């Protein structure tokens, strides 16, 4: 039998220089081409690729998997490189930054760079975006399919298939959901050979939720004591997680708000995460729709460092947190801060990621454990007097998760890579009793020859589209999907496209099209995953068919206007969990119904006690505004079940009492109304350049818009070469333009250039449309379609709306949003 060959160029018994060569059916495919971050030669054994390649496939954008790629590209410039679109974007940033650093080191220390910016630019031209779940043909007999792996944005396992067999290269994987990306699911790909990472093959992770809470609490406590906190973090993945952990804790009132600076390569990478929202968790996608930038958009205390010159000011300034790359203190902005803070007994350095054995970060942990007294950074030793804490926020699967995945896939051969000696050995012992075939622990330079299993010809459902456009026939596709697998099964978008026979539609476009059809719902667990919905008015089940799903009955009883955010059902344990905007009131309203529906069937139910913070704050501001108040800012205090709304001027006592009563009735929370304190604005409030101090300028803006029909929902300082400007975010630029005279006058009075943000608040625009439709008694058929360039929102409704009612509703909508509302009967 013909054997597949796998040659390991690096990354076997180590973390770094990941690269392996697959030879099958006449094709030569290199998976990853990483750099070694410390110790031996930085490069994998690239001479093994000297015979030429048909393709290179990347699993993700960390340098230990892509850092040596430009070196190989110089020798093989015409080889295409396949990766997910986010991985290509990350490679542009990571490799560009590496080339820049090497050029600087050449000037400073006369070290020869591995590659130049020109080589990186040439390499990027050869990169080919590959959609998850969609096979890419390599030659005539080989295909490569990428499966999202949950490690970082765009990370994927690579499935290689040929007549000789199937190989799945895991890359780095995370089974657990993170705040940014969903954990990996079992790929719909049964491999003969599984090449599996083993980073944490010798341990089990601590509870992630508790680690996140501990991190936020200890950072907050250190700052309250007057110290500074440095969080060295990997620019891709870990930094974004830490930012969202702190943002969430501040927004929920679990910790006080404090200034958090973001420095180094973290800043541009945060922008990339926002750019590829379709690859993120649904909750984060919703946040992006609301505030555009989930990292810097709605918590004013989280700020990017504008330039290296600002770092000294930060160190000389008040207590704060600093998130900076690199995560191992091997270079970048984090080293600058660590040099200053390591010897400060009041400071804390919080370690949140993997530390290579020879990295300064590992040395810092050793110093904290008393094994050494100093930390060497860029050749200089520093005495460690600061506090050091380590938190387990790993983006790698632990031993039990790795064993579970391998056992589900049941390969004939399992090859363990990407792990230290004890890690691989421990994982091999745990796998030895599982159905994972032969277990291999290769070394760099070794070649394995493996046999694929004999397979019959695969049988697939013939495409049903017959050349017809999917946009007009999504309902037929949903019906077929339900027929094949039922209405509870989730489908990858790529598989739905294959079922229809649609080859020319991008996954993101297809996902939007199917969601807009009203016949598919997003799977809250994973990106590019949808569930088909039965058609409205579908006939009842015939006699003898299974009883109606009790979850469907519960959802129908609750209805669409009850503020249900999400639900999850554990069918094995017969347990249902519901999350409402205002859970206390939902419990009063639905407890009896839930008992009546679920109790006789042996189900239990729980209403999660935490309210939806965004809805709670919005309802508080609306309660004040409904009574004529000008709400400026709302903040929630969960410990005393209260929301505080700051207003520009006192409300009439009767109006304030009515607002409090309405809010308590809807939410079961108390409402406190406080007048925003005015800043004194003496001449000393002006800076040397004549501009007001920024807080005084913000206060002047609040006063200028007090009582106005529209107020900016966010004020921010946009840094720039000419001293920056104040940017005000209104519900839309069209609304902002109505206040052009006010903005010009504010610019004159404050000395600041004042501009309106360019992006509309899409979430708020849709929310206003839904509120108005409910007020006018109009039944909405499905979610509205948003057309930003045309300033148009299209709202599908069940019945034709009377012309006079439609005219009044659309006028009020345009007044509130600056957008046109199109009511469409479907």
VEXDO-814971 format. One record per residue (C-alpha): residue number from 1; residue in one letter; x, y, z. Coordinates in steps of 0.05 Angstrom, whole numbers. Each point is the difference from the previous one (the first is absolute). Example, Ala and Ser with C-alpha at 12.3 -4.5 7.8 and 13.67 -1.06 7.14 Angstrom:
<rs>
   i aa      u      v      w
   1  A    246    -90    156
   2  S     27     69    -13
</rs>
This chain:
<rs>
   i aa      u      v      w
   1  X      0      0      0
   2  X     23     71    -15
   3  X     19     37     63
   4  X     -8     72     18
   5  X     64     34     26
   6  X      4     52     55
   7  X     67     33     12
   8  X      8     44     62
   9  X     43     62    -11
  10  X     -9     26     71
  11  X    -51     11     56
  12  X     -2    -72     23
  13  X     28     -3     72
  14  X     -1     76      8
  15  X    -44     61     -6
  16  X     28     36    -61
  17  X     22    -11    -72
  18  X    -63    -39    -17
  19  X      4    -28    -71
  20  X    -17    -67    -30
  21  X      2    -25    -72
  22  X    -55    -46    -26
  23  X     13    -40    -63
  24  X    -60    -36    -29
  25  X    -27    -17    -70
  26  X     59     36    -32
  27  X    -12     66     37
  28  X     47     33     50
  29  X    -35     44     51
  30  X     34     37     57
  31  X    -44     14     61
  32  X     26     61     39
  33  X     69     30     -2
  34  X     15     29     69
  35  X     58     31     35
  36  X     35    -23     63
  37  X     -5     56     51
  38  X     60    -18     42
  39  X     59    -47      9
  40  X     23    -37    -62
  41  X     -1     24    -72
  42  X    -64     39    -12
  43  X    -19    -38    -64
  44  X    -30    -68    -11
  45  X     36    -48    -47
  46  X    -21     35    -64
  47  X     49    -39    -42
  48  X    -51    -57      2
  49  X    -45     43    -44
  50  X     55     11    -51
  51  X    -32    -49    -48
  52  X    -56     49    -13
  53  X    -71      7     26
  54  X    -69      1    -30
  55  X    -31     40     56
  56  X     11     28     70
  57  X    -58     -1     50
  58  X     -1     42     63
  59  X    -39    -19     63
  60  X      3     69     34
  61  X     37     66      6
  62  X     48    -10     59
  63  X     74      7    -17
  64  X     17    -70     23
  65  X    -43    -23    -58
  66  X     14     53    -54
  67  X     64     37     21
  68  X     48    -37    -47
  69  X    -46      3    -60
  70  X     34     60    -34
  71  X     67    -37      2
  72  X    -30    -59    -37
  73  X    -37     47    -48
  74  X     66     28    -25
  75  X     19    -70    -25
  76  X    -70    -19    -24
  77  X    -33     65    -20
  78  X    -55    -29    -43
  79  X    -30    -49     50
  80  X    -71     20     21
  81  X    -15      8     75
  82  X    -69    -19     24
  83  X    -30     28     64
  84  X    -65     28     28
  85  X    -10     74    -15
  86  X     13     21     72
  87  X     65    -39      1
  88  X     23     35    -63
  89  X    -15     68     31
  90  X     36    -19     64
  91  X     60    -25    -40
  92  X      4     69    -33
  93  X      5     33     69
  94  X     43    -51     35
  95  X     51    -12    -55
  96  X      3     74    -17
  97  X     15     17     72
  98  X     53    -55      4
  99  X     35     27    -63
 100  X     -2     70     30
 101  X     32    -23     65
 102  X     54    -39    -36
 103  X     17     62    -42
 104  X      7     41     63
 105  X     44    -53     32
 106  X     44     -1    -62
 107  X     12     75      7
 108  X     10     -4     76
 109  X     39    -65      8
 110  X     21    -17    -71
 111  X    -39    -65      2
 112  X    -20    -29    -67
 113  X    -76     -2     -8
 114  X    -34    -65    -20
 115  X    -42     37    -51
 116  X    -21     70    -22
 117  X    -66     38     -6
 118  X      5    -10    -76
 119  X      2    -76      9
 120  X    -61      4     44
 121  X    -37     41    -51
 122  X     17    -50    -55
 123  X    -23    -58     44
 124  X    -67     33     14
 125  X    -15      3    -74
 126  X      3    -76     -2
 127  X    -50    -10     56
 128  X    -67    -31    -18
 129  X    -60      9     46
 130  X    -34    -66     17
 131  X    -69     -2     31
 132  X    -11    -47     58
 133  X    -33    -65    -20
 134  X     11     11    -75
 135  X     50    -48    -33
 136  X     57     31    -40
 137  X     27    -43    -57
 138  X     76    -11     -2
 139  X     14    -31    -67
 140  X    -49    -52    -27
 141  X     -5    -50     58
 142  X     12     38     65
 143  X    -44     48     39
 144  X     11     41     63
 145  X    -57     21     46
 146  X      7     47     59
 147  X    -41     -9     64
 148  X     -3     56     51
 149  X     38    -22     62
 150  X    -17     52     54
 151  X     72     20     16
 152  X      1     72    -25
 153  X    -36     40    -54
 154  X      0    -41    -65
 155  X     38    -59     29
 156  X    -16    -66    -35
 157  X     18    -73     -3
 158  X     21    -24    -69
 159  X    -32    -62    -31
 160  X     38    -29    -59
 161  X    -35    -53    -43
 162  X     26    -41    -58
 163  X    -13    -70    -28
 164  X     55    -24     47
 165  X    -36     23     63
 166  X    -18     58     46
 167  X     44     40     47
 168  X    -25     51     51
 169  X     52     48     27
 170  X    -30     32     62
 171  X     44     62      4
 172  X    -14     33     68
 173  X    -70    -14     26
 174  X    -44     23     57
 175  X    -62    -40     19
 176  X    -25     53     49
 177  X    -37     62    -23
 178  X     39     65      9
 179  X    -30     69      2
 180  X     24     13    -71
 181  X     -7    -67    -37
 182  X    -40    -63     10
 183  X     35    -64     19
 184  X     13    -54    -52
 185  X    -54    -51    -18
 186  X     13    -70    -26
 187  X     18      9    -74
 188  X    -43    -35    -51
 189  X     61    -35    -25
 190  X     22    -70     21
 191  X     76     -4     -6
 192  X     44    -61     -9
 193  X     56     39     33
 194  X    -10     53     54
 195  X     58     47     12
 196  X    -18     29     69
 197  X     30     56     41
 198  X     20    -18     72
 199  X     18     67     32
 200  X    -38    -16     64
 201  X     -1    -76     -7
 202  X     22     -8     72
 203  X    -51     44     36
 204  X    -72     21     10
 205  X    -20     73     -3
 206  X    -29     38     59
 207  X    -71     26     -6
 208  X      7     57    -51
 209  X    -57     42     27
 210  X     32      2     69
 211  X     67     17    -29
 212  X    -31     59    -38
 213  X    -34     25     63
 214  X     64     -7     40
 215  X     40     37    -52
 216  X    -48     60     -1
 217  X     -6      2     75
 218  X     75     -2     14
 219  X     17     52    -52
 220  X    -54     46     29
 221  X     25    -11     71
 222  X     72     15    -19
 223  X    -20     65    -34
 224  X    -44     20     60
 225  X     63     -8     43
 226  X     37     50    -43
 227  X     40    -48    -44
 228  X      6    -11    -74
 229  X    -16    -66    -35
 230  X     35    -27    -62
 231  X    -33    -56    -39
 232  X     49    -25    -53
 233  X    -44    -33    -51
 234  X      5    -33    -68
 235  X    -22     52    -50
 236  X    -46    -50    -35
 237  X    -53    -33     44
 238  X     21      9     72
 239  X      2     76      0
 240  X    -71      3    -28
 241  X    -25    -49     52
 242  X     30     41     57
 243  X    -29     64    -28
 244  X    -70    -31     -3
 245  X      7    -29     70
 246  X     16     68     29
 247  X    -53     35    -43
 248  X    -54    -48     23
 249  X     19      5     74
 250  X     -1     77     -4
 251  X    -66      2    -38
 252  X    -34    -47     49
 253  X     25     39     60
 254  X     40    -58     27
 255  X     63     43      4
 256  X      9     76      1
 257  X     18     32    -66
 258  X     74     16     -8
 259  X     44     21    -58
 260  X     25    -58    -42
 261  X     53     15    -52
 262  X      9    -44    -61
 263  X     68      0    -34
 264  X     43    -34    -52
 265  X    -26    -45    -55
 266  X    -64    -11     39
 267  X    -31     63    -28
 268  X     -1    -18    -75
 269  X    -19    -72     16
 270  X    -62     24     38
 271  X    -20     35    -64
 272  X      6    -65    -39
 273  X    -45    -37     49
 274  X    -53     53    -11
 275  X      9     -6    -76
 276  X    -15    -74      0
 277  X    -63     -1     43
 278  X    -29    -60    -37
 279  X     54    -44     31
 280  X    -14     24     72
 281  X    -50    -24     52
 282  X    -71     25    -11
 283  X      0     42     63
 284  X     62     36    -22
 285  X    -29     10    -69
 286  X    -61     33     32
 287  X     46     45     40
 288  X     36     22    -63
 289  X    -68     17    -32
 290  X    -16     43     61
 291  X     65     37     12
 292  X     42    -14    -62
 293  X     64    -11     40
 294  X     -9    -50     57
 295  X     69     13     29
 296  X      2     76      2
 297  X    -70     20    -19
 298  X    -43      5     63
 299  X     46      1     61
 300  X     36     67      0
 301  X     52    -25     51
 302  X     29    -50    -51
 303  X     47     39    -44
 304  X     53    -15    -53
 305  X     70     29     10
 306  X      8     52    -55
 307  X     76     -3     -7
 308  X     63    -28     35
 309  X     12     69     29
 310  X    -63     -7     42
 311  X     27    -61     38
 312  X     42     42     48
 313  X    -60     43     15
 314  X    -40    -62     17
 315  X     54    -27     47
 316  X      4     68     34
 317  X    -75      7      4
 318  X    -54    -27     47
 319  X    -14    -74     14
 320  X    -24    -37    -62
 321  X      1    -66    -37
 322  X     43    -11    -62
 323  X    -12    -55    -51
 324  X     59     -6    -47
 325  X     34    -50    -46
 326  X     41    -43      0
 327  X    -30    -51     47
 328  X     67    -33     18
 329  X     37     66     12
 330  X     46    -18    -57
 331  X     -9     67    -35
 332  X    -49     55    -16
 333  X    -33     51     45
 334  X     -9    -48     59
 335  X     75      0     11
 336  X      2     76      7
 337  X    -52     -3     56
 338  X     30    -62     33
 339  X     68     34      6
 340  X    -33     56     40
 341  X    -49    -41     42
 342  X     39    -63     17
 343  X     35     35     58
 344  X    -62     36     26
 345  X    -30    -35     61
 346  X    -67     34    -13
 347  X     -6    -28    -70
 348  X    -29    -65    -26
 349  X     20    -38    -63
 350  X    -57    -47    -20
 351  X     21    -59    -44
 352  X    -57    -27    -41
 353  X     31    -45    -53
 354  X     50    -55    -16
 355  X     73     16     16
 356  X     55    -34    -39
 357  X     54    -32     43
 358  X     53     50    -22
 359  X    -45     62     -1
 360  X      6     59     48
 361  X    -72    -15     20
 362  X     19    -68     26
 363  X     59     32     37
 364  X    -49     49     32
 365  X    -44    -57     25
 366  X     63    -34     28
 367  X     18     64     37
 368  X    -70      3     30
 369  X      9    -71     25
 370  X     67     18     32
 371  X     41    -41    -49
 372  X     38     63    -23
 373  X      3     72     23
 374  X      5     37    -66
 375  X    -31      7    -69
 376  X     43     11    -62
 377  X    -31     44    -53
 378  X     38     18    -63
 379  X     66    -18     33
 380  X    -11     39     65
 381  X    -16    -33     67
 382  X    -55     30     44
 383  X    -16    -18     71
 384  X    -71    -26      6
 385  X    -37     35     56
 386  X    -69      5    -31
 387  X    -56    -49     11
 388  X     -7    -54    -54
 389  X    -63    -41    -12
 390  X    -16    -53    -52
 391  X    -70    -11    -27
 392  X    -23    -58    -43
 393  X    -34     30    -60
 394  X     25    -51    -49
 395  X    -22     -3    -72
 396  X     24    -72     -5
 397  X    -40    -63     16
 398  X     20    -37     63
 399  X     15    -75      5
 400  X    -72    -23     10
 401  X    -24     41    -60
 402  X     56    -25    -45
 403  X    -15    -72     19
 404  X    -75     12    -11
 405  X     11     28    -70
 406  X     46    -56    -21
 407  X    -48    -53     26
 408  X    -57     31    -39
 409  X     40      1    -65
 410  X     26    -72      8
 411  X     61      5    -46
 412  X     43    -59    -20
 413  X     62     41     20
 414  X      8     57     50
 415  X     62     43     -4
 416  X     16     46     59
 417  X     37     65    -13
 418  X      6     71     28
 419  X     16    -20     71
 420  X     58    -10     49
 421  X     26    -69     17
 422  X    -43    -12     62
 423  X    -61     31    -32
 424  X      2    -47    -60
 425  X     18    -61     41
 426  X    -57     13     49
 427  X    -50      9    -56
 428  X     24    -63    -35
 429  X    -12    -39     65
 430  X    -71     27      6
 431  X    -15    -16    -73
 432  X     26    -71      5
 433  X    -67    -26     25
 434  X    -41     38    -52
 435  X    -20    -20    -72
 436  X     53     44    -32
 437  X     42    -52    -37
 438  X     76      1      2
 439  X     31     58     39
 440  X     63     35    -27
 441  X     47     50     33
 442  X     44     23    -58
 443  X     62     44      3
 444  X     20     57    -47
 445  X     28    -29    -64
 446  X    -38    -66      6
 447  X    -46    -27    -54
 448  X    -61    -45     12
 449  X    -30    -44    -54
 450  X    -72    -15     16
 451  X    -54    -40    -36
 452  X    -70     28    -12
 453  X    -61    -43     11
 454  X    -36    -28    -60
 455  X    -65     37    -11
 456  X    -60    -12    -43
 457  X    -23     55    -46
 458  X    -33     54     43
 459  X    -73     13    -13
 460  X    -25     72      4
 461  X    -68     29    -10
 462  X     -5     29    -70
 463  X     -4     76     -2
 464  X    -72     23     -2
 465  X      9     71    -28
 466  X      4    -20    -74
 467  X     31     68    -17
 468  X    -56     41     33
 469  X     20     60     43
 470  X      3    -15     74
 471  X    -26     70     18
 472  X    -69    -18    -27
 473  X     -3    -72     27
 474  X     29      1     71
 475  X    -65    -30     25
 476  X      9    -62    -44
 477  X     71     -9     27
 478  X    -26      5     72
 479  X    -54    -52    -14
 480  X     52    -48    -29
 481  X     47     11     59
 482  X    -56    -16     48
 483  X    -19    -62    -39
 484  X     71    -26      2
 485  X     19     15     72
 486  X    -59     32     37
 487  X    -10     72     22
 488  X     45     -4     61
 489  X     64    -18    -38
 490  X     49     56    -17
 491  X     31      4    -69
 492  X     64     32    -22
 493  X    -13     53    -52
 494  X     50    -35    -46
 495  X    -41    -65      4
 496  X    -65     37    -15
 497  X     32     31    -62
 498  X     23    -69    -21
 499  X    -70    -28     10
 500  X    -29     54    -44
 501  X     56     -4    -51
 502  X     21     73      8
 503  X     74     11    -15
 504  X      5     75    -13
 505  X    -25     29     66
 506  X     47     20     56
 507  X    -16    -30     68
 508  X    -12     67     34
 509  X    -48     21    -56
 510  X    -35    -67      2
 511  X     -8      3     75
 512  X    -32     69     -4
 513  X    -45    -22    -57
 514  X    -26    -61     37
 515  X    -10     38     66
 516  X    -38     55    -37
 517  X    -45    -52    -31
 518  X    -32    -14     68
 519  X      8    -76    -10
 520  X     67     -7     36
 521  X     24     21     69
 522  X     72     11     22
 523  X     31    -54     43
 524  X     22     39     62
 525  X     56    -49     11
 526  X     42      6    -63
 527  X     13     47    -59
 528  X    -25    -19    -69
 529  X    -50    -49     31
 530  X    -76      5    -11
 531  X    -62    -38     20
 532  X    -58     -7    -49
 533  X    -68     24     24
 534  X    -67    -30    -20
 535  X    -43     43    -45
 536  X    -52     44     33
 537  X    -67    -36      1
 538  X     31    -68    -13
 539  X    -53    -55      7
 540  X     -7    -36     66
 541  X     34    -67      9
 542  X    -38    -60    -24
 543  X    -28    -50     51
 544  X     54    -45     28
 545  X     56     51     -8
 546  X     39     21     62
 547  X    -31     51     47
 548  X     16     73     -9
 549  X     66     23     29
 550  X    -13     29     69
 551  X     53     53    -12
 552  X    -38     25    -61
 553  X    -63      3     43
 554  X     36     40     54
 555  X     27     49    -52
 556  X    -69      8    -31
 557  X    -31     14     69
 558  X     53     52     17
 559  X     -8     37    -66
 560  X     44     49    -36
 561  X    -11     61     44
 562  X     21    -28     68
 563  X     73     18     -4
 564  X     27    -71     -6
 565  X     74      6    -18
 566  X     19    -73     -9
 567  X    -16    -70     23
 568  X     39    -64      7
 569  X    -27    -71      9
 570  X     36    -61     27
 571  X    -45    -54    -28
 572  X     39    -56     33
 573  X    -13     31     69
 574  X    -68     30    -21
 575  X     21     69     24
 576  X    -17     67    -32
 577  X     35     66     16
 578  X    -30     66    -22
 579  X     32     69      0
 580  X    -45     61      0
 581  X     15     74     -3
 582  X    -35      8     68
 583  X      0    -68     34
 584  X    -37     18     64
 585  X    -61     24    -39
 586  X      5    -59    -48
 587  X     -1    -48     59
 588  X    -64     32     26
 589  X    -31     -3    -69
 590  X     18    -70    -25
 591  X     15    -45     60
 592  X    -70    -31      0
 593  X      2    -12    -75
 594  X     68    -32      3
 595  X    -23    -47     56
 596  X    -62    -18    -39
 597  X     36    -16    -65
 598  X     64    -32     25
 599  X    -18    -30     68
 600  X    -43    -58    -26
 601  X     56    -19    -48
 602  X     53     -4     54
 603  X     37     62    -22
 604  X     30     52     47
 605  X      8     74    -18
 606  X     43     58     23
 607  X     -4     74    -16
 608  X     70     28      4
 609  X      0     55     54
 610  X     46     50    -36
 611  X    -36     53    -41
 612  X     21     23    -70
 613  X     44     60     18
 614  X     -9     35    -66
 615  X    -76     -5      3
 616  X     -1     20     73
 617  X     39     64    -11
 618  X    -40     17    -63
 619  X    -66     -9     38
 620  X     25     45     57
 621  X     18     56    -48
 622  X    -67     -8    -36
 623  X    -38      5     66
 624  X     33     67     13
 625  X     -8     26    -71
 626  X    -74    -19     -2
 627  X    -10     48     58
 628  X     37     57    -35
 629  X     69    -10     30
 630  X     66      5    -38
 631  X     35    -66     17
 632  X     76      5     -7
 633  X     27    -65     28
 634  X    -26    -62     35
 635  X     39    -48     44
 636  X    -23    -65     33
 637  X     14    -21     72
 638  X    -17    -74      4
 639  X     18     -5     74
 640  X    -58     46     19
 641  X    -47    -15    -59
 642  X      2     72    -23
 643  X     14     41    -63
 644  X     26     71      6
 645  X    -17     48    -57
 646  X     36     67     -4
 647  X    -41     57    -29
 648  X     18     70    -23
 649  X    -52     33     44
 650  X    -47    -19     57
 651  X    -66    -33    -19
 652  X    -65     24     30
 653  X    -12    -43     63
 654  X    -64    -29    -29
 655  X     35    -18    -65
 656  X     59    -31     37
 657  X    -48    -42     42
 658  X    -37    -23    -62
 659  X     65    -20    -34
 660  X     22    -40     61
 661  X    -67    -35      4
 662  X     -1    -18    -74
 663  X     71    -27      2
 664  X    -12    -42     62
 665  X    -64    -28    -30
 666  X     37    -23    -63
 667  X     66    -24     30
 668  X     -6    -10     76
 669  X     60     47      7
 670  X      1     66     38
 671  X     15     64    -39
 672  X     42     56     28
 673  X      1     66    -38
 674  X     60     46     12
 675  X     18     67    -30
 676  X     66     -3    -37
 677  X     49     44     39
 678  X     24     61    -38
 679  X     74     11     -8
 680  X     28     68     19
 681  X     28     31    -62
 682  X     48     54     22
 683  X     55     24    -46
 684  X     46    -53     29
 685  X    -45    -54    -31
 686  X     31     18    -66
 687  X     64    -33    -24
 688  X     60     36    -27
 689  X    -27     -7    -71
 690  X    -64     35     19
 691  X    -43    -63      1
 692  X    -43    -18     60
 693  X     23    -58     41
 694  X    -35    -61    -30
 695  X    -48    -13     59
 696  X    -20     73     -1
 697  X    -12     -4    -75
 698  X    -42    -63      9
 699  X    -41     36     53
 700  X    -11     59    -48
 701  X    -26    -50    -52
 702  X    -48    -31     50
 703  X    -27     68     18
 704  X     -8     21    -73
 705  X    -43    -62    -14
 706  X    -40      1     64
 707  X    -73     -7    -19
 708  X     14     -8    -74
 709  X    -40    -52    -39
 710  X     65    -36    -17
 711  X     63     -6     42
 712  X     67    -33    -17
 713  X      2    -69     32
 714  X     76      0      3
 715  X     54     52      6
 716  X     72    -19    -14
 717  X     68     32    -12
 718  X     28    -18    -69
 719  X     75      7      1
 720  X     35     33    -59
 721  X     63     37    -20
 722  X    -32     68     11
 723  X    -20    -13     72
 724  X    -61    -42    -16
 725  X    -74     14     -1
 726  X    -63    -16     38
 727  X    -44    -50    -36
 728  X    -74     -4     17
 729  X    -41    -62    -19
 730  X    -73     13    -16
 731  X    -51    -51    -22
 732  X     20     18    -71
 733  X     42     52    -38
 734  X    -65     27    -29
 735  X    -25     17     70
 736  X     68     30     18
 737  X     -4     47    -60
 738  X    -64     30     28
 739  X     44     27     57
 740  X     54     29    -44
 741  X     -8     70     30
 742  X      4    -28     70
 743  X     63    -40    -16
 744  X     33     61    -32
 745  X    -17     43     60
 746  X     27    -53     48
 747  X     64     -3    -41
 748  X      8     75      7
 749  X    -16      0     75
 750  X     43    -60     19
 751  X     58     11    -48
 752  X     -6    -73    -23
 753  X    -16    -23    -71
 754  X    -66    -37      8
 755  X    -23    -51    -51
 756  X    -55    -51     -5
 757  X     16    -74     -4
 758  X    -11    -29    -69
 759  X    -34    -65     19
 760  X    -75     -3     17
 761  X    -22    -38     62
 762  X    -31    -59    -37
 763  X    -25    -35     62
 764  X    -36     61     27
 765  X    -32     15    -68
 766  X    -28    -70     -2
 767  X    -23      5     72
 768  X    -39     64    -15
 769  X    -34    -33    -59
 770  X    -21    -59     43
 771  X    -26     47     55
 772  X    -41     42    -48
 773  X    -28    -62    -34
 774  X    -22    -26     67
 775  X    -31     67     19
 776  X    -41      1    -64
 777  X    -22    -72      7
 778  X     38    -24    -61
 779  X     21    -73     -1
 780  X     72     -7    -24
 781  X     15    -62    -40
 782  X     75     -4      9
 783  X     62     42     15
 784  X      7     64    -41
 785  X     51      7    -56
 786  X     49     57      8
 787  X     28     39    -59
 788  X     49     51     28
 789  X     22     31    -65
 790  X    -72     16    -20
 791  X    -20     21     71
 792  X    -57    -51     -4
 793  X    -29    -52     47
 794  X    -47    -51    -32
 795  X    -50    -30     50
 796  X    -38    -63    -22
 797  X    -71      0     28
 798  X    -57    -51     -1
 799  X    -55     46    -26
 800  X     -7     62    -43
 801  X      3     62     44
 802  X    -52     54     -9
 803  X     30     59    -39
 804  X    -13     52     54
 805  X     30    -44     54
 806  X     59    -17    -44
 807  X     13     73    -16
 808  X     -1     21     74
 809  X     44    -58     21
 810  X     52     12    -54
 811  X      1     75     15
 812  X     14    -13     74
 813  X     53    -51    -18
 814  X     36     49    -47
 815  X     -4     54     54
 816  X     32    -46     50
 817  X     53    -33    -43
 818  X     12     38    -65
 819  X    -16    -64    -37
 820  X    -58    -19    -45
 821  X    -45    -57     22
 822  X    -28    -46    -54
 823  X    -58    -44     23
 824  X     -3    -62    -44
 825  X    -55    -52      4
 826  X     27    -71     -6
</rs>
